[in-house]
Amino acid sequence: MTDLLLQADAKTPVARSARGGIRWRGMLPYVFIVPPVLYLAVFMFYPLGRQIWLSFTRTRLMNPNRSEFTGLSNYERLFADPEFYMALQVTVVYSALAVILGVTVGMIAALALNRPFPGRAIVRAVLLFGWACPNVAASLVWLWIFNERSGVLNTIVTGLGLDRIAWLTTTEMALPSILLVTVWQVAPFVMLVMLAALQSVPEEVKEAARIDNADSLSVFRAVTLPHVMPTLQLVSLLVAVWSIRRFDIIYLLTGGGPIGSTSTLIVKLRQIAFENYDLGLASAYGVIGLILALTVAVIHALFNRRRQKRSQQ
Amino acid sequence: MPHIELDHIGKSFGTTNVIRDFNASIADGEFLVLLGPSGCGKSTLLRMIAGLGDITRGILSFDGRRVNDWTPSQRGVAFVFQSYALYPHMTVRENIAFPLVMDAFRKWYHIPVVNTVMRWKLMRRADIAERTARIAEQLELTALLDRRPANLSGGQRQRVALARSLVRDPSLYLLDEPLSNLDAKLRTQMRAEISTLHNRVRKTFIYVTHDQVEAMTMATKIIVMNKGEIQQIGTPDQIYSDPANTFVARFVGAPPMNLLDVATARGTVSIPGGPSWGHEAAPENALMGIRPENLVLNPEGDGPIPVEVVVVERLGAETIIGCRILSDRRDQRFLDTDLVFVRVQGNPRIVAGTRYALSYAAEDVRWFDRATGAAIPHATALPNCA
């Protein structure tokens, strides 16, 4: 068929356009693939590769082009530093609690909004505000809310006859306060996604469970939860990865303090890179953060695979 | 087993009346089929009986007790959904055992971890495991017990849905178009299986369908519905032989009953612009109804109604012949009436374009009021045809 077209090509303009069509069709997938590949290469793979390379070098911020390969020395320094373990612990605790609390609150809000009640659209719009609000603006608003002297929270606390609380300046309260802001921001996103998933649960299966004598909680456990579980897992993965690399809220609210109690890997990375000018060590922190995020992604993939295997039984 | 009474039942969605003044009595062990076209309210009625939908008006009672406000589980019914509504993440075994596990479930089992442990224990409890295995065996599902619904065929899923409804031994089975997703062959097989099941368990079945073949083959009693109202209640034979109105006459039967708009006068029946023939005591202002199998196809000139064959449908065991009645007028070949269908046994050599004459026995004719469509009782029309 192609030969015939090629023969005809030499003689008629119609055939030439047909051959051009075949060529164009062959190129088409690459035309679509090239932009995202270029984007990822320039903005993701190159910086990632560069970061990994830098983590094996001694590089100063003042002269980043003069790198000296030092092998694993940055990692040796990092693993010998107690502050690294502190940052790692804070990152893990913060991310885990952000996932547990953010997803739980978001799920409860989605379940509430999944039932019809007057003013549901307004409530949904109000609840989405936290997610829609820019991080910096939200952080500044929360700084005012947490203000020890004039903040809304302490006004309420003193109104209840209790002592003022130093929300952001004590090691006991700083991380919970940051978690509160994180949940305020993450839960609306979780709610939105989970609401969409909840609305796709087949009504007939829920009715079948009710006929089978299941109470509301059993219907939720037996029908709703398994149906939305893939979405729940995906949302948890996203929240976990976002929490591992969250910088703006933590930096603006506490700057990683007090005494490193809210200093996550990413906050520590900024401090080492831009205050100590040590790009090599900062890159090693970045690689550890990357490994942490990848570990979460691998756990998610394993869960996914297990679920798929079970569904194929 | 409950005796079910539906007393002036009505259902409205806002200002739209879906079911109007529904009255019926369903005896113990009956296989009742709610038959009607899509959107006639039959599924809505079934859901009201199950407790899945509110009753707007009227009283639903089981054995004389008003059950309008009872929950589905309090009513002790089994419901087989059109989509089967199996629990997709559970195995066939877990699906079948689920109602039994829920019956044995206690409030405190909701405590996390306890829940998982107790459900695991309940699944292994001797009586639940034995009952699940027995029902699976009855419905030939034993080999599939550890599979999930996604890996079952339509017929197998249907059987799992039936097994799940059977396992609790309920007194009332409600089935909402359970065969509509199956192919024709499987539908025939499952029809027989459901009938056998009814004969074995001897419980009350209420079955919703728009398929008249399902209704005629399985029901002990049929309620034909249209636009939320009862058109006729009767046995399959009554519904087919003595339809209460033109809707039932046309809805039940394939091809449907032939309805001829005839003029009657002094013992003769005529079709305006066409043939006339003798038929004593034919009522005035009536439509003449006759089933396709009650018409006889004779050679041309050997019957009162001259026709020409326009379509022949050969079904193997029988042949459906569609005819047009010939006109008396020179400018018109056929009368402007619906096709008249004739059902003949076997596969006769009949081709389109051939002319024949139709005859019938007068006792096979049913008359319907032209204005209301209601059937005119037999006594009014004497059986005598020229």
Interface residues (C-beta under 8 A of the other chain):
Chain A: P202 E204 V205 E207 A208 A209 R210 I211 D212 N213 A214 D215 L217 S218 R221 A222 V223 P226 H227 R310 S311 Q312 Q313
Chain B: A50 L52 T71 P72 S73 V77 A78 F79 F81 Q82 S83 A85 L86 Y87 P88 H89 M90 T91 F98 P99 M102 D103 F105 K107 H110 N115 D146 R147 R148 A150 N151 R164 R168
